[in-house]
Amino acid sequence: MEREALRALQDPLKNQYKEAPERALVTLKAQGTLGEGVTCSVATGRAIAEAGLHPATGGDGTALCSGDMLLEALAACAGVTLLAVATSIEVPVRGGHVRVEGDLDFRGTLAVAKDAPVGFTAIRVEFDLDTDATSDQLDTLLRLTERYCVVLQTITRPPEVSISRAA
């Protein structure tokens, strides 16, 4: 996508949100259906994804691990954000890859050790880009990608979360 095409898409939205900030507030939703055994099916908008136990917690590897899905969401968001930023600041990126890794200690989620954390203890995002950009341009690109990536910012600055049950 060319810079002007991206601007043509986003500028009217930016103007609208400046004039009426409340229109920028959107609630995204997801829903899962509890399934057979220890699974939960989630509609992704394109397909049904069935999540289950990771092999390190007793799963057989046939169902998706929600931890993997979190990292996949981060990879997707970071990749899209990087390309949008590159387009906006005119840093040429011909292609590339984004790799996301996360470290887990499954003793925590299996309640084997109370001192073991539940959840990721470290997440790493790495870009391998096909570009002729300068080092300074790449530094700016990564800094802005980090700043504007919704999933990354949600992980690094957790929102208020509540959990409840239907009455």
Buried (B, 14 or more C-beta within 10 A) or exposed (E): EEEEEBEEEEEEEEEEEEEEEEEEEEEEEEEBEEEEEEBBBBEEEEEEBBBBBBEBBEBEEEBBBBBEBBBBBBBBBBBBBBBBBBBBEEBEBEEBEBEBEBEBBBBBBEEEEEEBEEEBEEBEBEBEBEBEBEEEBBEBBBEBBBEBBBBBBEBEEEEEEEEEEEE
